[in-house]
Amino acid sequence: MKAVSIIITLALFVGIAIIFMGGSTKDNTNMGSVQGVEIKDGVQYITIDAGGGYSPQVTEAKSGIPTKLIMKTNGTYDCSASLVIRSVGYQQILPQTGETEIDIGIPKAGKPIQGVCGMGMYSFIINFS
């Protein structure tokens, strides 16, 4: 009986450790990078993936040029599909799979744009310089 309770206790500790320490499979290598930003025909396109949060969470882009945000979804069923960008008056539910283009105008240097999910759990920020 004592061996069974020890095994159960160990299993609980291992489960908790996996959840809090090693359970994240999300790749954070894009955080703070300029990946996902490209300028075509004088328009800046910033691409962010939505699903289980937003990636990258921080993006650096240029100010002073027309900018469009491309939100990509791929089987997104969580709250990150409900996108709110208050500074540009955007609030929509993104399609479960596809791309949504959002015109964010001509951003000014030092005025970041923040997007959040409808529940406020996930967010991303675009810094302009």
C-alpha positions in Angstrom: 0.0 0.0 0.0 2.9 2.4 0.8 4.5 1.6 -2.6 1.3 2.5 -4.4 1.0 5.9 -2.7 4.7 6.6 -3.4 4.2 5.8 -7.1 1.1 8.0 -7.3 2.9 10.9 -5.6 5.9 10.6 -8.0 3.5 10.5 -11.0 1.9 13.7 -9.8 5.2 15.5 -9.4 6.3 14.4 -12.8 3.0 15.5 -14.3 3.3 18.9 -12.7 6.9 19.3 -13.8 6.0 18.5 -17.4 3.1 21.0 -17.4 5.0 23.9 -15.8 8.6 23.4 -17.0 8.8 21.3 -20.1 5.3 21.3 -21.7 5.8 24.3 -24.0 6.4 23.3 -27.6 6.0 26.8 -29.0 9.0 28.1 -30.8 10.0 31.5 -29.5 12.9 32.1 -31.9 10.9 34.7 -33.8 10.3 36.9 -30.8 11.8 40.3 -31.4 12.9 39.5 -34.9 12.1 41.3 -38.2 10.9 38.1 -39.8 7.5 38.4 -41.2 8.1 42.1 -42.4 8.5 42.8 -46.0 8.0 45.9 -48.3 6.5 45.4 -51.7 5.6 48.2 -54.1 5.9 50.8 -51.3 3.6 49.0 -48.9 4.9 47.3 -45.8 3.4 43.9 -44.9 3.7 42.4 -41.4 2.7 38.8 -41.0 1.6 37.3 -37.7 0.4 33.8 -37.1 -2.7 33.4 -34.9 -3.3 30.1 -33.0 -2.6 29.3 -29.4 -1.4 32.9 -29.2 0.4 35.1 -31.7 3.8 34.6 -33.3 5.9 36.6 -33.3 4.8 38.3 -30.2 7.1 41.3 -30.8 7.8 42.7 -34.3 10.0 45.6 -35.4 8.9 47.6 -38.5 9.4 50.9 -40.2 7.3 53.9 -39.6 6.1 56.4 -42.2 5.0 54.0 -44.9 1.6 52.5 -45.7 1.4 49.3 -43.7 -0.9 46.2 -43.8 -1.1 43.5 -41.2 -1.6 39.9 -42.5 -3.1 37.7 -39.9 -2.6 34.0 -40.7 -4.8 31.2 -39.2 -4.5 27.5 -39.7 -7.2 25.6 -37.9 -7.4 28.3 -35.2 -10.3 27.6 -32.8 -9.1 29.4 -29.7 -9.5 32.9 -28.5 -6.6 34.2 -30.6 -9.1 34.1 -33.6 -11.0 36.9 -31.9 -8.7 39.8 -32.6 -8.9 43.4 -31.2 -6.6 46.2 -32.3 -8.0 49.2 -30.4 -5.6 51.8 -31.9 -7.0 51.2 -35.5 -10.6 50.4 -34.4 -10.4 46.8 -35.5 -12.4 44.0 -33.8 -13.2 40.9 -35.8 -13.3 37.1 -35.6 -10.6 35.8 -37.9 -11.5 32.8 -40.2 -10.4 29.4 -38.8 -8.0 29.0 -41.7 -6.8 31.7 -44.1 -5.3 35.1 -44.3 -6.9 38.4 -43.2 -5.4 41.7 -44.4 -5.8 44.7 -42.1 -4.9 48.2 -43.2 -3.2 49.9 -40.3 -2.4 53.1 -42.2 0.9 54.9 -42.0 2.3 54.3 -38.5 4.3 56.9 -36.7 7.7 56.2 -35.0 7.5 55.4 -31.3 3.7 54.6 -31.5 3.4 50.8 -31.2 0.4 48.9 -32.2 -0.9 46.2 -29.9 -3.3 43.4 -30.8 -5.0 41.2 -28.2 -7.3 38.3 -28.3 -11.0 38.8 -27.3 -10.3 37.4 -23.8 -7.1 39.4 -23.2 -5.0 36.2 -22.8 -2.8 36.6 -25.8 -1.2 39.7 -27.3 1.4 40.9 -29.8 3.0 44.3 -30.3 4.5 46.0 -33.4 7.1 48.6 -32.7 7.7 51.3 -35.3 11.0 53.2 -35.7 
